[in-house]
Structures are given as C-alpha cells and as structure tokens.
Amino acid sequence: MKKTIALCLGLALAACGTRDLEDPPVDMGNFRLGLNIAVADKAEKVPISRTATPEQWEAAMNKAVKDRFGRYSGSKMYNIGVSVDGYALAPPGIPILAAPRSVLVVTANVWDDAAQKKLNATGKQITVWEDGGAGFIGTGYTRSAEDQMEVLSYYAVKKIEEWFQENPEWFGITSAAPTGPAAQSGAPPRPVAN
C-alpha cells in the first residue's frame, strides 16, 4: 500500500509542468557565465534530514548554475559564487500526516570578471522549498536524496536569475521582466526514476 501511494505521489509531482529551461531564456543583457563556484563545507543540516556531503551539494549547485546560466552568450563574463548555508532533505514519513519537506538556504554573489569587482554589496540569501513551496506533501518516499537536491538547486538558481533580473544595471538588461511561458511556469526538473 505504501509503495502504491508513493508511486502515485511521485507521478503527480513529476507531472507538474514543463521545465522552463527548455523555453527561450529571459533577457540577461551582456551576461556570459565565467567561473561557477559552489561551496558547501559549512552547510548546516537540520537534524531530521537525510545526509548529503559537501561534494554532493557542490556538484548539484554547479550543475544547476551551468544548466541555467550556461545558456547565455553575452559579451561579458560574470562569475557566480554560491554558498550552501543549510538544508533539510525530507526522509520518508507518513504521507500528508507526517511528511517533512525539503528546504535549502544559499547565499549568492556575482562578480564582473573583467573589472574583478563584486557587483552586490552583501551576499543574497535565498531560501527555497522543494516544489517551490506550493506542495504540502513531503517527498521522502517519492524522491531520492539526489533528486531532492537537484530540485532544490534548480529552485535556488532560478531565484538567483530572478535576483539578477531585479538588478538590470549589472548586465545591461533591456527588459527586466521575464517573458514567455518561463515567467509563469517555475516547474522543477523532472527527477530521473530510480
């Protein structure tokens, strides 16, 4: 019975939309990804969480940054640094009644590579919930720890892109508002079935 419930929940979560990364990217002005740095050696784990190594978090964040920002081919290089501050990866629980949700807290910074200058005065702290905070069902049964990390990293980097859009002067962005289906979608990547 538990496996049937988990399978149904997994299918429902996986079918929540298309990836916005498959849509045309939003206007990022002269942006081109330079260095892609992620650090997670000081990440704090919530006690109830599944365990993930700093190397796993760094790989997940590097991939999410590359997937989103590697699409841009502007004329200036910008370096992105992301520090994983804390996380909780939901373990299996009783669906709906006791289903902890995954969360990730990161701090992001961006540098103009040529000027060797940090563009933001202080790090931008971002907190994201698995499935964008819209769901109330934990995914301990329906996703592996790696899948949860992939989804959380996706959301964190999407928020970084939104933060960049709020600061168009950094990148010579001509239209600060995202356009097309990506502006409304926000759907996470579909985790690979185990």
N, C-alpha and C positions, 0 to 999 in steps of 0.2 A: 504494500500500500504506500509506504513512504517513497519508494522508488518511482511509483506512478505519479505521485504528487510532485516530486522533484522534477521528473521529466516534463510534466505539463507546465510547471512554473518556468523551467528553463526554456521551453519553446516559446512561451509568451514573452519572456524577457528578450529573447533573441530576435523576435519578430517586431520589435518596437519601432522600426523605421529603417531608412537607408543611412548610410554613413555620409556625413557632409563632406568628407574628404574626397568623395567621388564626384562632387559638384565642382563647378569652377571656383577657384579661390577668391576670397574677398580682396579688395584693393589694398595692397600693402606698399604702395609707393615704390621707393627705390630699394626695398628690402631684398637682401640675399643672405642666406644663412652662412655664417662663418663658423666659429667654434660653438660646439654643442656640449656643454659641460653640466653634468649632474653629479651631485654628491649626496650620500645618504648615510655616512658613517656616524652621524649623531642623531639619526631618526629615533624618536621615542615610540615604542609600541604600547598600545592600550592592552592591559593585562588579558582581556578576553580574546584577543586577536590571534589568528594564525600567525606563524612566524615567517618573515621574509628577510633575506640577507641584504646588506647594503648593496652588494653587487647586483642582485636581482632588481632592486629598486632603480639603481642607476641605469641598468640596461633598459628597463621599461620606460623610464623618462627619456632617455636618449632616443629610443625608437619613436616615441610619441612626438618629440620635438622634430625629429627628422621627417616623419610622415607628414606633419602639418606644415612646417616652415621650409622644408626642402623643396616644396613646390614653387617657390618664388624665385624669379631670376632677375632681380633688380640690379642696379649699378653699384650699390654699396654693400659692403659686408657688415653684418651685425652679429655679435656674439651673445649667446643666451646662456645664462647660468641658472640652474635650478637646484635648490637645496630641499631635500625631503626632510621636513621637520618632525612629522608624526603621522601615524597611521593606525588603522584597525581594519583587519581583513576578517570579515564575518566567518565564524566557524559554523558547522552545521547546528541547527537548532530546530525547534518545533515550528513549522511554517505558521506564520501570522501570530501565534501566541507568544513565542519566544524566538524571534528571528533577528538577531543583531545585524546591523547594516554596516557596510564598509565605508570608511572615510579616509581622506588623505589631506594633509596640510603641507603645503610647499611655500617656499619663498623664491621669487623670481627676480632676476636682474638682467639688464640688457646694456651692451656696450657698442659704441660706434668703433669699429675695428680700426679704421684709418686714423681717426683722431685719438685713439686709445683713451676714450673717455666714457665713463659710465653715464647713461642718459637719465636714469632715475636716481633721485637723491637718497631714497631709502628703499630697501627691498619690498617688493609687493607680495604680501602674504595672501595666499589663496587657500580656501577650504572647499573641497568638493566631496559630495556623497555619491556613492555608486548609483548609477541610473539617474544622475542629475538631481537627486533628492526627491524625484517625483513618486517613487515607489515606496511602499511600506513593508515589503517582503524582503527579508534577508536572502542572500544568495549562497549561504554556506553549503546547501545541498546541490544547487544548480550550477555553480561555477567553482573551478579550482582556484587556489590562491593566485596562480599565474594569470588566469582570466580576470580575476578581480583587480589585480594590479594593472593589467592592460586597460581596463575600462576606466579606472581611477586616473591613470596617467593621461588617457585620452581627454577626459573632462578637465583636468588641471591645465593641460596645454591649450585646450580650446579657450579656457578663461584667460590664459596669457595672451592669446591672439586678440580677444575682446579688449583686454587692457591696452594692448598696442593700438587698437582702433580708437581708443579714448585719448590717445596722445599722437595725433596725426603729424604734428610738427617734427617728431623724431624721425619720420621716414618719408616725408614729403607726400603723404597720402592725400589724394584729391577728393575722395568721397569717404567720409568717416563712417557711414552707415553700411553694414553688411547688406548684400543684396542676394536675391535668388532663394532657392529652397534651403540653402545652408543657414540662412538667417533665422528660419523658423524651426529647422529640424532639431539639431542638437542631439541626435541619436548616437549612442556609443557604437564602437565597432562590435561586430558580432563575434563573440568568443568562439574559438575552434572547439568542436566537440572532442571530449577525451575518449 
